[in-house]
Amino acid sequence: MGQLGHIDCHHLSKSIIRGENRRLYLVCIIDDYSRIAWAELIPDITSLTVMFAALKCLNILSDHYEIKFEEILSDNGPEFGIKTSQQKYNHPFERMLIELGIVHRHTKPYRPQTNGKVERFWRTLEDDLIRETDFDSLEELKEELLQYLYYYNHERPHQGIDGKKPIEMINLLPK
């Protein structure tokens, strides 16, 4: 647990908030072992916004589930930085990982299946909460997301971990 985290950004429909037409995004980090996930709603996917959302996800995963990552796997989106080492200190997301002592790994270009655990999370979230749904307000969407994350982590059995709930995977570990 905590060895590898998968991170990604997800675009939401512009009409997700009833009567509004603006783009919103989600950032999610999911633990490779337990499948514990945390996602934050953000207004854009600039590197600074993604860095702060990722930091919040990391803090929640650490504080509530005692998950601290050794490595983070991301796609090659500009919000996650540049592979060349000369520029890493100048990129907010890369710099955050360096400061936290987390190794950043990138997927191969055009191979989203490499980051399949977070990609599967997006599909599940879409099926369970987002698709064909709109919300009265941003606050309602945030509250529904919070309730869904609790359900996903504590109540929902996962096929990929033999029908266990992610919280059970943490509780199976020796203390």
C-alpha positions in Angstrom: 0.0 0.0 0.0 1.3 3.4 -0.9 4.0 2.1 -3.1 2.4 3.4 -6.3 -0.3 5.9 -6.9 -2.1 6.6 -10.2 -3.1 10.2 -11.0 -5.2 11.6 -13.8 -7.5 14.5 -14.8 -11.0 14.0 -16.1 -13.1 16.5 -18.1 -16.7 16.9 -17.0 -19.6 17.9 -19.3 -20.1 21.7 -19.6 -23.7 21.2 -18.6 -23.0 19.2 -15.4 -24.3 22.2 -13.4 -27.9 22.9 -14.5 -28.2 26.3 -16.3 -24.4 26.8 -16.5 -22.1 26.2 -19.4 -18.6 26.0 -18.0 -15.9 23.4 -18.0 -15.0 21.6 -14.8 -12.4 18.9 -14.2 -11.6 16.2 -11.6 -8.2 15.2 -10.4 -7.9 11.7 -8.8 -5.2 9.8 -7.1 -5.8 6.1 -6.5 -3.7 3.6 -4.5 -2.5 0.8 -6.7 -2.8 -1.9 -4.0 -6.0 -1.0 -2.1 -7.8 1.0 -4.8 -8.5 3.7 -2.2 -9.2 6.8 -4.3 -9.6 10.5 -3.7 -10.7 13.1 -6.2 -11.0 16.9 -6.2 -13.1 19.1 -8.4 -11.1 21.9 -10.1 -12.0 24.8 -12.5 -9.0 24.2 -14.9 -6.1 21.9 -15.5 -3.3 24.3 -15.3 -0.2 22.9 -13.7 -0.6 25.0 -10.6 -4.3 24.1 -10.1 -3.5 20.4 -10.6 -0.6 20.6 -8.2 -2.7 22.1 -5.4 -5.6 19.6 -6.0 -3.0 16.7 -6.1 -1.5 17.9 -2.8 -5.0 18.0 -1.2 -5.6 14.4 -2.5 -2.2 13.3 -1.1 -2.9 14.9 2.3 -6.4 13.3 2.6 -5.1 9.9 1.6 -2.3 10.2 4.2 -4.4 11.7 7.0 -7.5 9.4 6.6 -6.0 6.2 5.2 -2.3 6.4 6.2 -1.3 6.1 2.5 2.0 7.7 1.6 3.3 7.1 -1.9 6.8 6.2 -3.0 5.9 6.7 -6.7 3.2 8.5 -8.8 2.3 7.3 -12.3 0.8 9.9 -14.6 0.2 10.3 -18.3 2.2 12.8 -20.3 -0.2 15.8 -20.0 1.5 19.2 -19.6 -0.2 19.6 -16.2 2.0 16.8 -14.9 5.3 18.2 -16.1 8.0 17.5 -18.5 10.2 14.4 -18.6 13.4 16.4 -19.1 15.2 16.7 -15.8 16.4 20.3 -16.5 12.9 21.7 -16.2 11.5 19.7 -13.3 12.3 22.3 -10.6 10.3 24.9 -12.6 7.1 22.9 -12.9 4.7 23.1 -9.9 3.6 19.4 -10.0 7.1 18.1 -10.6 8.4 20.4 -7.8 5.8 19.2 -5.4 6.7 15.5 -6.0 10.4 16.3 -5.5 9.7 18.2 -2.3 7.6 15.2 -1.0 10.2 12.7 -2.0 7.9 11.0 -4.5 9.3 9.5 -7.7 7.3 10.6 -10.8 6.8 7.9 -13.5 5.2 8.6 -16.8 3.1 6.3 -19.0 4.2 5.6 -22.5 2.5 8.1 -24.9 -0.9 6.9 -26.2 -1.0 4.0 -23.7 -3.8 4.9 -21.3 -4.1 1.3 -20.2 -0.8 1.7 -18.4 -2.6 4.0 -15.9 -5.6 1.6 -16.0 -6.6 1.8 -12.4 -7.4 5.5 -12.5 -9.0 5.1 -16.0 -11.3 2.4 -14.6 -12.1 4.7 -11.7 -13.3 7.4 -14.2 -15.5 4.8 -15.9 -17.0 3.7 -12.7 -17.6 7.3 -11.5 -19.3 8.1 -14.8 -21.5 5.0 -14.6 -22.5 5.5 -10.9 -22.7 9.3 -10.5 -22.1 11.5 -13.5 -23.5 10.2 -16.8 -27.0 11.5 -17.6 -27.0 13.6 -14.4 -26.8 17.3 -13.8 -26.6 19.1 -10.5 -28.4 22.2 -9.2 -25.1 23.8 -8.0 -21.4 23.4 -7.6 -22.0 22.8 -3.9 -24.4 19.9 -4.7 -21.8 18.3 -7.1 -19.1 18.6 -4.5 -21.3 17.0 -1.8 -22.4 14.2 -4.1 -18.7 13.6 -5.0 -17.8 13.5 -1.4 -20.5 11.0 -0.6 -19.6 8.9 -3.6 -15.9 8.7 -2.6 -16.9 7.4 0.8 -19.2 4.8 -0.9 -16.4 3.9 -3.3 -13.7 3.4 -0.6 -15.8 2.0 2.2 -18.9 0.2 0.8 -18.4 -0.8 -2.9 -16.9 -4.2 -3.6 -14.3 -4.2 -6.4 -13.8 -7.0 -8.8 -10.1 -6.2 -9.2 -9.5 -7.0 -5.5 -11.5 -10.2 -5.3 -14.8 -8.5 -4.3 -13.3 -6.7 -1.3 -13.9 -3.1 -0.5 -10.8 -0.8 -0.7 -11.0 -0.1 3.1 -10.8 -3.9 3.7 -7.5 -4.0 1.8 -6.0 -1.5 4.2 -7.4 -3.4 7.2 -5.8 -6.6 6.0 -2.3 -5.2 6.3 -0.3 -6.0 9.4 0.0 -3.1 11.8 
